[in-house]
Amino acid sequence: MMNCKLKFIDLFAGCGGLSLGLMNAGLEGIFAIEKTEDAFKTLIHNLDHKKIKNGYKWPIWLPQKNMTTRDLLDNYQSQLQELKDKVDLIAGGPPCQGFSFAGLRNPNDPRNRLTEEYIEIVSIINPKFLLLENVKGFQAAFKKNGASTQAYSEYVVERLSNLNKGYKVFSKVLPASLFGVPQPRPRFIMIAVRNDIAQKISYTTLGNEEFYQKILQQADKFKKENNLSKITVLGDAIGDLEIKGKKLIECIDSKNFKQISYTEPKILNPYLKLIRRNVKKDFMPDSLRIPNHKKETRSKFEYILQKSIKGHTLSKELREELHIKKQCFTVLSPKALSTTITTLPDDCMHYSEPRVLTVRENARIQSFPDWFEFKGKYTTGGDRRKIECPRYTQVGNAVPPLMAEILGQSILAMERLINE
C-alpha cells in the first residue's frame, strides 16, 4: 500500500484550528486564505512547515499575508488554474454569522455569499475531496416574508453536484464532544467526494447515515487509542490553570495584568497528554492573562458562585436580582462539558474562581495544544465595530483541532481505499 500524503488548502482559515487538525492527521498544507490580519499572523506563526510537520510550504506566487477569497480569485486566477487536479482537499469554514441562530439569519447577508467564492475556487481546482464546516444553522431554512426558503446547505449541495465531474455530498450536524472536545459545539460538517473517486471506492450508493457512522467509528478509535473518556469534562481540560495554589507573575504578553506561573502537573490526564504533546515539560503557554475585574464585578461573581447551579444558565430570579441582562450567562461545572465557546469572554465564568476564563482556558476547551501561540490583542477594547480579530475572537471562531484531526483521518482512510 502506498504512503498517502494528501495536500490541502484552507479557505476562510481563521487562526488555523482546521489546518492544524488536518496536519496532525497527516495531510500536508499548501496555503491558507484568511481575511483578518491578526488571525493570519497566528496561523502562519504556528503552521509554517519549518515549525510543524506537514506545515504550509507557501507557493512563491502567493504573498504570505492576509487576503480574501475574492482577492485570490481576482489576482491569481492563472495560478489557481495550474493547481487543477494537484490539490487533494479544499477545506474551509465560510464565516458563519449569517447562518447562526444567535444572529439575525438574514438570507441576504453578504457573508453568506462567501460560500459562492468557495464553490468558484472548487470549480477551478477540482479537488478529490471537500470539507466544509459551519454552524448548525447552515442547514436550517431561512424565513422570508413569513415563509421558509431553501436551506443554504441544500443550495450548496445542488451546486457541487453540478460542478465539473460533480460531487457526492454527505452532511450532518455533529457535536464536537463526540471527538473528545470538552464542549458540545454542534457543527454542520459537509464532506464531499468527487464522483469519479466515489465510484472507485463504492461510495456512490453509500447513505448519509452510514457515511457518518464511519466518521464516528474513527472518533471512537481515536479516543480509545488516546485513553479518552466517552466525554471529556471541563476539569480535565483546565483544572491545572486555576489561580488557587499558583504563584502570580506579571503577564508575559500583556502589560498591567497578572498571570499564573504555569507548572506542568506531575501526572497528566489523557486529555492533557494530547494538549501537551510535543511540548517541553517546563514550557509555559501564552495567553494566560487573568482578567482585571472591577471590585464590584468580583463581588457579584463571588455571590453568583454561592447561589448558582454549576453547569446551568443563571436563573431568571438571580439575573433579575443582580440586574444581569445577558440571558445565557453560565457558571461552568468542572464535572461536565463546558458551554460552547464563543467570541465573547463574558458568556460564562469559572467554576470556582470569580472571573471569566482566560484565552488559554478557552483554547484548551477548543483543544488547541499549549505550544500554539496567539497573536494580536486580547480584545477589541469594547469597540466591536473595529475590523480586528483579537485572541478571544480567534479562539471562539476556530474549528477544534481534535475534531479536525479525526475528520482528516477519515479522509485519509478514503484515500487509502483508492489505492487498495
C-alpha positions in Angstrom: 0.0 0.0 0.0 1.4 3.4 -0.9 2.1 6.0 1.7 -0.6 8.7 1.3 0.4 12.4 1.6 -2.7 14.3 0.7 -2.2 18.1 0.0 -4.8 20.6 1.0 -5.6 24.3 1.0 -7.7 26.0 3.7 -10.1 28.8 2.8 -11.5 31.2 5.5 -8.9 29.6 7.7 -9.2 31.8 10.8 -6.3 31.3 13.2 -5.7 27.7 11.9 -7.7 25.2 14.0 -8.9 23.2 11.0 -5.5 23.4 9.3 -3.7 22.2 12.5 -6.0 19.2 12.9 -5.5 18.2 9.2 -1.8 18.5 9.6 -1.8 16.4 12.7 -3.8 13.7 10.8 -1.1 13.6 8.2 -2.3 15.9 5.4 0.2 18.5 4.0 -0.7 22.2 3.7 -0.1 24.2 0.6 -1.6 27.6 1.6 -4.4 29.2 3.6 -6.6 32.2 2.9 -7.7 34.4 5.9 -9.1 37.9 5.7 -8.1 39.3 9.1 -4.5 40.3 9.9 -4.4 39.1 13.5 -5.8 35.6 12.7 -3.5 35.2 9.8 -0.4 36.2 11.9 -1.4 33.5 14.4 -1.9 30.9 11.6 1.4 31.5 9.8 3.4 31.8 13.1 2.3 28.3 14.1 1.8 26.4 10.9 4.7 27.1 8.7 6.5 23.9 7.6 9.6 24.9 9.4 7.7 24.8 12.7 5.3 21.9 12.3 5.3 18.6 10.4 3.1 18.9 7.3 3.0 22.7 7.7 2.4 25.1 4.9 5.0 25.2 2.2 3.8 28.5 0.7 3.9 28.9 -3.1 6.2 31.6 -4.3 3.4 33.2 -6.4 1.2 33.9 -3.4 2.0 36.7 -0.9 2.2 35.4 2.7 -0.3 37.9 4.0 -4.0 38.1 4.9 -6.4 38.4 2.0 -9.9 37.4 1.0 -11.0 34.7 -1.3 -12.1 37.4 -3.7 -8.6 38.7 -3.7 -7.4 35.2 -4.5 -9.8 34.8 -7.4 -9.2 38.3 -8.9 -5.4 38.4 -8.7 -4.3 34.8 -9.0 -6.7 33.1 -11.5 -4.0 31.6 -13.7 -2.0 30.2 -10.8 -5.2 28.6 -9.4 -5.9 27.0 -12.8 -2.4 25.5 -12.7 -3.4 23.8 -9.4 -6.2 21.9 -11.2 -6.1 18.2 -10.1 -3.0 18.9 -8.0 -4.8 19.6 -4.7 -6.4 16.7 -3.0 -8.6 18.6 -0.5 -10.1 22.0 -0.2 -11.2 22.7 3.4 -12.9 25.8 4.7 -15.5 27.2 7.0 -17.1 30.3 5.4 -18.0 33.0 8.1 -21.0 31.7 9.9 -22.6 34.9 11.3 -25.2 35.0 8.6 -26.4 31.5 9.4 -26.0 31.5 13.2 -29.2 31.1 15.3 -27.5 33.7 17.6 -27.7 36.3 14.8 -30.4 37.8 12.6 -30.2 34.9 10.0 -30.6 37.2 7.0 -30.7 35.3 3.8 -29.2 38.3 2.0 -26.3 38.7 4.5 -23.3 39.4 2.2 -21.2 37.0 4.3 -23.4 34.1 3.0 -22.2 34.9 -0.5 -18.6 33.9 0.5 -19.7 30.3 0.1 -20.1 31.2 -3.6 -16.5 32.1 -3.8 -15.6 28.8 -2.1 -17.5 26.9 -4.8 -15.9 29.0 -7.5 -12.4 28.0 -6.3 -13.5 24.4 -6.1 -14.7 24.5 -9.7 -11.3 25.7 -10.8 -9.1 23.4 -8.8 -11.3 20.2 -8.9 -10.0 18.5 -5.8 -10.8 14.9 -4.8 -12.4 15.9 -1.5 -14.1 18.8 0.1 -14.5 19.6 3.8 -16.8 22.4 4.8 -17.6 23.3 8.4 -20.2 25.8 9.7 -22.7 26.4 12.4 -25.7 24.1 12.6 -27.9 27.0 11.2 -26.2 26.4 7.9 -28.7 23.6 7.2 -31.8 25.3 8.5 -34.2 27.1 6.2 -34.3 30.9 6.2 -37.6 32.8 6.7 -38.6 35.3 4.1 -41.9 37.2 4.3 -43.0 34.6 6.9 -42.3 31.6 4.6 -39.4 29.2 4.7 -36.9 29.2 1.9 -34.4 26.6 0.8 -31.7 25.9 3.3 -28.3 27.2 2.1 -26.8 23.8 2.6 -29.2 22.3 0.1 -28.3 25.0 -2.4 -24.6 24.2 -1.9 -25.2 20.5 -2.4 -27.0 21.3 -5.7 -24.2 23.5 -6.9 -21.5 21.0 -6.0 -23.4 18.1 -7.7 -23.4 20.0 -10.9 -19.7 21.1 -10.9 -17.3 19.5 -13.4 -17.4 15.8 -12.6 -19.7 16.6 -9.7 -19.5 15.5 -6.1 -21.2 13.0 -3.8 -22.0 15.1 -0.8 -22.5 13.9 2.8 -23.6 16.4 5.5 -24.6 16.2 9.1 -24.6 18.2 12.3 -22.2 16.7 14.8 -21.3 17.8 18.3 -17.5 18.4 18.9 -17.9 16.4 22.2 -18.1 13.2 20.2 -14.5 13.9 19.1 -13.0 14.3 22.6 -13.5 18.1 22.8 -14.8 19.2 26.2 -17.8 21.3 24.9 -21.0 20.4 22.9 -20.3 22.8 19.9 -22.7 21.3 17.4 -21.3 21.9 13.9 -22.5 21.4 10.4 -19.9 19.1 8.7 -20.0 18.6 5.0 -17.6 16.1 3.3 -17.8 15.8 -0.5 -16.2 13.2 -2.6 -15.7 13.8 -6.4 -17.9 11.5 -8.3 -15.2 9.5 -10.1 -13.5 8.9 -6.8 -16.8 8.0 -5.1 -17.4 5.4 -7.8 -13.9 4.0 -7.4 -14.4 3.4 -3.7 -18.0 2.3 -3.9 -19.4 5.4 -2.2 -21.9 6.5 -4.8 -24.6 4.5 -3.2 -23.4 5.0 0.4 -26.1 6.5 2.6 -25.5 9.7 4.6 -26.0 8.0 8.0 -23.7 5.1 7.0 -21.1 7.6 5.9 -21.1 9.5 9.2 -21.2 6.3 11.2 -17.7 5.6 9.7 -16.7 9.1 10.9 -17.9 8.4 14.4 -16.2 5.0 14.4 -12.9 6.8 13.6 -13.6 9.2 16.5 -14.2 6.2 18.9 -11.0 4.6 17.6 -9.0 7.9 18.2 -10.4 8.2 21.8 -9.6 4.6 22.6 -6.1 4.9 21.3 -5.6 8.1 23.4 -7.4 6.7 26.5 -10.0 9.5 26.3 -13.3 9.0 28.2 -16.6 9.0 26.3 -16.9 12.6 27.4 -14.1 14.9 28.3 -15.2 17.1 31.2 -14.1 20.7 31.7 -12.0 20.0 34.8 -9.7 17.7 32.8 -9.1 20.5 30.3 -8.4 23.5 32.5 -8.0 22.2 36.1 -4.3 22.9 36.0 -4.8 26.5 35.1 -6.6 27.5 38.3 -5.2 30.5 40.2 -5.5 28.8 43.6 -2.2 27.5 44.7 -0.2 29.2 41.9 2.3 31.9 42.0 1.1 35.1 40.2 3.6 36.9 37.9 3.4 39.8 35.5 1.7 38.7 32.3 4.3 37.9 29.7 2.3 39.2 26.8 0.1 42.0 28.2 1.1 44.9 30.4 -0.6 45.7 33.7 -2.1 42.2 34.0 -1.2 39.2 36.0 -1.0 35.5 35.1 -0.2 32.3 36.8 3.3 30.9 36.7 2.5 27.6 35.0 3.9 24.3 36.1 3.0 21.1 34.4 1.2 18.6 36.7 3.3 15.6 37.7 0.6 13.4 36.3 -1.2 14.3 33.1 -4.8 13.1 32.4 -5.3 11.7 28.9 -6.7 14.9 27.5 -3.8 17.0 28.8 -1.4 14.4 27.3 -2.8 15.4 23.9 -2.8 19.1 24.8 0.8 18.9 26.0 2.2 16.6 23.3 5.3 18.0 21.6 5.7 20.5 24.5 8.7 20.6 26.8 7.8 20.0 30.4 9.0 23.4 31.5 7.2 25.2 28.6 4.8 28.0 29.7 1.9 28.6 27.3 0.9 32.2 26.3 -2.5 33.9 26.6 -2.7 33.3 30.4 -3.7 36.9 31.2 -6.1 37.0 34.1 -8.9 39.5 33.6 -8.8 42.7 35.7 -12.3 42.7 37.0 -13.6 45.6 39.0 -14.2 45.1 42.7 -17.9 45.3 42.2 -17.8 42.6 39.5 -15.7 40.3 41.6 -18.2 40.7 44.5 -21.0 39.9 42.1 -19.2 36.8 40.7 -18.5 35.6 44.3 -22.2 35.8 45.1 -23.1 34.0 41.9 -20.7 31.2 42.7 -22.5 30.7 46.0 -26.1 30.9 44.6 -25.9 29.4 41.1 -26.2 25.8 39.9 -22.9 25.0 38.2 -23.3 23.9 34.6 -26.6 25.7 34.1 -27.5 29.2 33.0 -28.4 31.6 35.7 -32.0 31.5 36.9 -34.3 34.3 35.9 -34.6 35.3 39.6 -30.9 35.5 40.1 -30.4 37.6 36.9 -33.2 40.0 38.0 -31.7 40.2 41.5 -28.3 41.1 40.1 -29.6 43.2 37.1 -27.9 40.9 34.6 -29.3 41.4 31.1 -27.4 38.6 29.5 -29.8 35.6 29.4 -27.2 32.9 28.6 -24.6 33.6 31.3 -23.4 30.3 32.8 -21.3 29.2 35.7 -19.3 26.3 34.4 -19.0 22.9 36.1 -15.7 21.0 36.3 -17.6 17.7 36.1 -19.4 18.3 32.9 -18.9 19.7 29.4 -18.2 23.4 29.1 -20.7 25.6 27.3 -19.9 26.1 23.7 -17.0 28.6 23.5 -17.9 31.9 21.7 -16.0 35.0 20.8 -17.3 36.8 23.9 -15.3 36.2 27.1 -18.3 37.2 29.4 -20.7 34.4 28.3 -19.6 32.2 31.1 -17.5 32.2 34.3 -15.1 29.9 36.0 -16.5 27.1 38.2 -14.6 28.0 41.3 -13.0 31.5 40.8 -14.8 34.8 40.5 -13.7 35.6 36.9 -14.3 34.9 33.3 -12.0 32.4 31.5 -8.5 33.3 30.1 -7.8 33.0 26.4 -5.7 29.9 27.1 -8.5 28.2 29.0 -10.8 28.9 26.1 -8.1 27.5 23.8 -7.8 24.4 26.0 -11.6 23.9 25.7 -11.2 24.2 21.9 -8.5 21.6 22.0 -5.6 23.8 20.9 -2.2 22.5 22.1 -0.3 24.5 24.6 2.6 25.2 22.1 0.1 27.1 19.8 0.7 30.8 20.3 -1.9 33.5 19.6 -1.0 36.9 18.1 -2.7 40.3 18.4 -4.7 42.0 21.2 -6.8 40.1 23.7 -10.0 42.0 23.0 -11.1 45.0 20.8 -11.4 47.1 24.0 -15.2 47.1 23.7 -15.4 48.5 20.2 -16.8 45.6 18.1 -17.1 47.8 15.0 -13.3 47.6 14.5 -12.2 45.2 11.9 -10.0 43.2 14.2 -9.7 39.6 15.3 -8.4 39.6 18.9 -7.4 36.5 20.7 -10.8 35.7 22.2 -12.4 36.0 18.8 -9.7 33.9 17.1 -10.3 31.1 19.6 -14.1 31.4 19.6 -14.3 31.2 15.8 -11.9 28.3 15.4 -12.6 24.7 14.4 -11.5 22.5 17.3 -8.2 20.9 16.2 -9.1 17.5 17.7 -12.3 17.4 15.7 -10.4 18.4 12.5 -7.7 15.7 13.1 -10.3 12.9 13.2 -12.1 14.3 10.1 -8.7 14.4 8.4 -8.0 10.8 9.4 -11.4 9.8 7.9 -10.4 11.5 4.6 -7.1 9.7 4.6 -9.0 6.4 5.1 -11.0 7.1 1.9 -7.7 7.9 0.0 -6.3 4.5 1.1 -9.4 2.8 -0.4 -8.5 4.3 -3.8 -5.1 2.7 -3.7 -6.1 -0.8 -2.4 
